[in-house]
Amino acid sequence: MAVVTFIETHNGKASKASLELLSYGRSMAAATSASLVAVIFSDSDTQELKDHGADVIYTVDTASDSYFNLERYSATLAEICALEKATLVVVSSSSEGRYLGPSLAVKTEATYLSNAVALPTAYNPLTVKQSCFTNKGFAISESLSSCTVLSLSSNAFGIHPQPGRGEVKTHPFASTQSKLEVTKVEHAQESISIADADIVVSGGRGLKGPEHWHLIEDLASTLGAATACSKPVSDLGWRPHSEHVGQTGKPVASNLYIAIGISGAIQHLAGINASKVKVVINNDPEAPFFKAADYGIVGDAFEVVPVLIEKLKALKKA
C-alpha cells in the first residue's frame, strides 16, 4: 500500500505546493500504515523530499521531452501507482495538478476528488471535505474505489517537515504517444511565484496607468510579496498575463492578499477567495470588494500606499 504524490518543480526545486502535498501525504500514510511515495519528473536533488516525509522517491528522466506532457506524465504515474499498489494519489490544485488528476484517475480506474481542504475524516470509505462553489461552500464526499486521486487546495494544510526513509529509485518515462506537442514555454520573470507566495499585492485599474505600478512593486518589495493584477489590467497590457489572478487567471490562496484599486468583480473574488486574510484599498466605499474583505481602507491609493510603505519600513527597522 502506498500514498503517491506528484512533485512539481519551480526553477529546479520542488514547489511550495508539492512540499505541502508531502506533509499531507505523510499524515495519510501514517493513518493507513502505508509508505509515502514521491514522483518527480526531474533529476533535482531529492534530499528536500526526504526531509519532508518521502519514504520512496521515484525520479523520472524526461530529457527527451522536457515540457509537461499530460499523456506521458499520467501514463508514467499510472505505472508507478501499479508498482506501489497505490490506494491514494495526491496532486496539487495548480494548473498542472488540475490537468493531471482527472486523466490519472481514468488510467488507474480511481475516484477523483478535487479541492480537498483537510485530512480525510475516515478511510473506509475514504471521506473528504472539499471546497466548492468557488470556495463559498463545502462538500463531504466519499470514495468507494480501491484507489482515490485527490487534489489538495493550496495553503489548506501547511508544510510540516518530517523525515522519511528517502529510498531513491528511477523509472523510465512512459513511451505513450501523445497528440500534444509542446514546442515552447515562456516562463514568467516574477521574482516570487504567485502560486507559492504567502503575501500577494495586487493592483487594478484604480492605478490609472502602468507608470504608477511602482506603488505595487514598492509595497510588495517591502513585504517580500508577489505582485499580481486584475484581468482588465492585463487586458490593457499594463502588466503581463502571468500576473492576472482570478477565476479566469491564476487562483490565489495566500495568507495575505492586498487589493489596491480593484473594485472586486465576481470572477476576481472567486479566484482569490481561498486567501486567508484579504485587505482592500479603494476610494469607492461601495466597491464590492469591501463586502468580501477582512480589512478595508477607503481612500486614494496614491495617498494611502506611500504612507503604508513608510510605516512598514519604520516597523521593520524598529
C-alpha positions in Angstrom: 0.0 0.0 0.0 1.2 3.5 -0.8 0.2 7.1 -0.9 1.7 8.6 -4.1 2.4 12.3 -4.5 3.2 14.2 -7.8 6.1 16.6 -7.2 6.2 19.8 -9.3 9.3 21.8 -9.7 9.9 25.5 -10.0 13.4 26.8 -11.0 14.8 23.3 -10.4 13.3 22.9 -6.9 10.2 21.3 -5.5 7.4 23.8 -5.4 5.9 25.0 -2.1 2.6 23.3 -3.1 4.5 20.0 -3.5 6.1 20.2 -0.1 2.6 20.8 1.3 1.5 17.6 -0.6 4.2 15.7 1.1 3.1 16.9 4.6 -0.5 16.0 3.8 0.5 12.6 2.3 2.7 11.9 5.3 -0.2 12.2 7.7 -2.4 10.0 5.4 0.4 7.4 5.1 0.7 7.3 8.9 -3.0 6.9 9.4 -3.2 4.0 6.9 0.2 2.3 7.6 1.2 3.0 4.1 4.5 4.2 2.6 4.7 7.8 1.2 5.9 7.8 -2.4 7.1 11.0 -4.2 7.4 11.1 -8.0 9.5 13.8 -9.5 10.0 14.3 -13.3 13.4 15.7 -12.9 16.9 14.9 -11.7 16.7 17.5 -9.0 18.2 16.9 -5.5 15.9 14.6 -3.6 17.1 15.4 -0.1 14.4 18.0 0.4 11.8 15.4 -0.5 13.2 13.0 2.1 13.3 15.8 4.7 9.5 16.4 4.1 8.5 12.8 4.6 9.1 10.8 1.4 9.8 7.1 2.0 10.3 6.3 -1.6 11.3 8.8 -4.3 11.0 8.0 -8.0 13.0 10.2 -10.4 11.8 10.1 -14.0 14.2 11.2 -16.7 12.4 13.4 -19.2 15.4 14.5 -21.2 13.7 13.6 -24.4 10.6 15.6 -23.6 11.4 18.4 -21.1 8.0 20.1 -21.1 4.9 18.9 -19.1 3.1 16.4 -21.3 -0.3 15.2 -19.9 -0.4 11.8 -21.7 3.2 10.8 -20.8 3.1 12.2 -17.3 -0.2 10.5 -16.4 0.9 7.2 -18.1 4.2 7.2 -16.1 2.4 7.9 -12.8 -0.1 5.2 -13.5 2.7 2.7 -14.0 4.3 3.7 -10.6 0.9 3.6 -8.9 0.5 0.0 -10.1 4.0 -0.9 -8.9 3.4 0.6 -5.5 -0.2 -0.6 -5.2 -1.3 2.9 -4.5 -4.5 3.5 -2.6 -4.2 7.3 -2.6 -2.7 9.7 -5.1 -2.3 13.4 -4.2 -1.8 16.2 -6.7 -1.8 20.0 -6.1 -4.5 22.4 -7.3 -2.1 24.1 -9.7 -2.8 24.1 -13.4 -0.7 21.0 -13.9 -2.4 19.2 -11.0 -5.9 20.1 -12.2 -4.9 18.9 -15.7 -3.2 15.7 -14.5 -5.6 14.5 -11.8 -8.7 13.5 -13.9 -6.5 11.9 -16.5 -4.7 9.8 -13.9 -7.9 8.8 -12.3 -9.2 7.4 -15.6 -5.9 5.5 -16.2 -6.0 4.0 -12.7 -9.8 3.5 -12.5 -9.8 5.7 -9.4 -12.3 8.2 -8.0 -11.2 11.8 -8.5 -12.0 14.3 -5.7 -10.8 17.9 -6.2 -10.1 20.8 -3.8 -9.6 18.8 -0.6 -9.2 21.2 2.3 -8.4 18.8 5.2 -7.3 15.3 6.0 -9.9 12.6 5.4 -12.2 12.1 8.4 -12.4 8.4 7.6 -10.6 5.9 5.4 -13.1 3.2 4.9 -14.8 4.5 2.9 -12.5 7.5 2.3 -14.3 10.6 3.4 -13.0 14.0 2.5 -14.1 17.6 2.9 -13.9 19.7 -0.3 -14.3 23.3 -1.1 -16.9 24.0 -3.8 -18.8 26.9 -5.5 -15.6 28.9 -5.8 -14.8 28.5 -2.1 -18.2 29.6 -0.9 -19.2 26.2 0.4 -18.0 22.8 1.3 -19.0 19.2 0.4 -18.3 16.0 2.2 -17.6 13.2 -0.3 -17.0 9.5 -0.1 -14.9 7.4 -2.4 -15.8 3.7 -2.8 -13.0 2.9 -5.1 -9.9 1.0 -4.2 -7.8 4.0 -5.3 -8.6 7.7 -5.0 -6.9 10.7 -6.7 -7.1 13.8 -4.5 -6.2 17.4 -5.4 -5.3 19.4 -2.4 -6.3 23.1 -2.2 -3.3 25.4 -1.9 -2.3 26.5 1.6 -5.0 24.3 3.1 -2.8 22.1 5.2 0.6 23.8 5.5 4.2 22.5 5.4 5.3 20.3 8.3 8.7 18.7 7.7 9.1 15.2 9.0 11.9 12.9 7.6 11.1 9.8 5.7 13.3 6.9 4.6 14.1 8.6 1.3 14.9 5.5 -0.8 15.6 6.7 -4.3 14.5 4.7 -7.4 14.5 5.5 -11.1 11.6 4.9 -13.5 11.5 5.3 -17.3 9.4 8.0 -18.9 6.4 6.3 -20.5 6.7 5.8 -24.2 3.0 6.6 -24.8 2.4 8.5 -27.9 0.8 11.9 -27.4 -1.2 14.0 -29.8 0.0 17.1 -28.0 3.4 18.6 -28.9 4.8 21.5 -26.8 7.3 23.5 -28.8 7.9 26.4 -26.5 7.3 27.5 -22.9 7.8 31.1 -21.8 8.3 31.4 -18.1 7.2 34.5 -16.2 10.0 36.5 -14.8 8.4 37.1 -11.5 10.8 37.3 -8.5 8.3 35.5 -6.3 5.9 33.0 -7.7 2.2 33.9 -7.2 1.4 30.3 -6.6 4.0 30.0 -3.8 3.7 33.4 -2.2 2.5 33.9 1.4 1.7 37.5 0.6 0.3 38.9 -2.7 -0.1 42.6 -3.6 -2.4 43.2 -6.5 -3.4 46.3 -8.4 -6.3 47.2 -10.7 -7.4 50.0 -13.0 -7.5 52.3 -10.0 -3.8 52.8 -10.5 -4.8 54.7 -13.7 -1.8 53.5 -15.7 1.4 51.4 -15.8 3.5 54.4 -14.9 2.1 54.1 -11.3 2.8 50.4 -10.9 5.9 51.3 -8.8 3.4 51.6 -5.9 2.5 48.0 -6.1 6.1 46.9 -6.6 7.4 49.0 -3.7 4.8 47.7 -1.3 5.5 44.1 -2.5 9.2 44.6 -2.1 8.7 45.9 1.5 6.5 42.9 2.4 8.5 40.3 0.5 5.4 39.7 -1.6 4.5 38.6 -5.1 2.8 41.2 -7.4 -0.4 40.5 -9.3 -3.2 42.3 -11.2 -6.8 42.2 -12.2 -7.9 41.0 -15.6 -8.6 44.5 -17.0 -5.1 45.5 -16.2 -3.5 42.5 -18.1 -6.0 43.0 -20.9 -4.9 46.7 -21.3 -1.3 45.5 -21.4 -0.2 47.3 -18.3 1.0 44.0 -16.8 1.8 40.6 -18.3 -1.0 38.0 -18.3 1.1 35.8 -16.0 0.2 38.2 -13.1 -3.5 38.1 -13.8 -5.3 36.5 -10.8 -8.9 35.5 -10.5 -11.3 32.8 -11.7 -10.1 33.2 -15.3 -6.4 33.8 -14.3 -4.3 32.3 -11.6 -6.0 31.2 -8.4 -4.5 32.6 -5.2 -4.6 31.0 -1.8 -2.1 33.3 0.1 -2.0 34.1 3.8 -2.5 37.8 2.9 -3.9 39.3 -0.2 -3.9 43.1 -0.6 -6.0 44.5 -3.4 -5.3 48.1 -4.5 -7.7 49.9 -6.9 -9.6 46.7 -7.6 -13.4 47.0 -7.4 -14.0 43.3 -6.9 -15.7 41.7 -9.9 -17.2 38.3 -9.1 -14.6 36.5 -11.3 -11.8 38.2 -9.4 -13.2 37.4 -6.0 -13.8 33.8 -6.9 -10.1 33.4 -7.8 -8.8 34.8 -4.6 -11.5 33.7 -2.1 -9.2 31.0 -0.7 -6.8 33.6 0.7 -6.9 33.7 4.4 -6.8 37.5 5.0 -8.0 39.9 2.4 -7.3 43.7 2.5 -8.7 46.2 0.1 -7.7 49.8 -0.6 -10.2 51.7 -2.7 -11.6 55.2 -2.9 -15.1 53.9 -3.6 -16.8 52.8 -0.4 -19.4 50.9 -2.5 -16.8 48.7 -4.2 -17.9 45.1 -4.0 -14.5 44.1 -2.6 -15.3 45.6 0.7 -18.0 43.0 1.3 -15.5 40.2 0.8 -12.5 41.8 2.6 -11.4 41.2 6.2 -10.0 44.8 6.4 -10.6 47.8 4.2 -9.3 51.3 3.7 -11.5 53.8 1.9 -9.0 56.3 0.4 -6.9 57.3 -2.5 -4.3 54.7 -3.3 -1.8 57.4 -4.3 -2.0 58.8 -0.8 -2.6 55.6 1.3 0.1 53.3 -0.2 3.1 55.6 0.2 2.2 56.1 3.9 1.7 52.4 4.3 5.1 51.7 2.8 6.7 54.3 5.1 5.1 52.8 8.2 6.0 49.3 7.3 9.7 50.2 6.7 9.8 52.0 10.0 8.3 48.9 11.7 10.9 46.7 10.1 13.7 48.9 11.4 12.3 49.0 15.0 
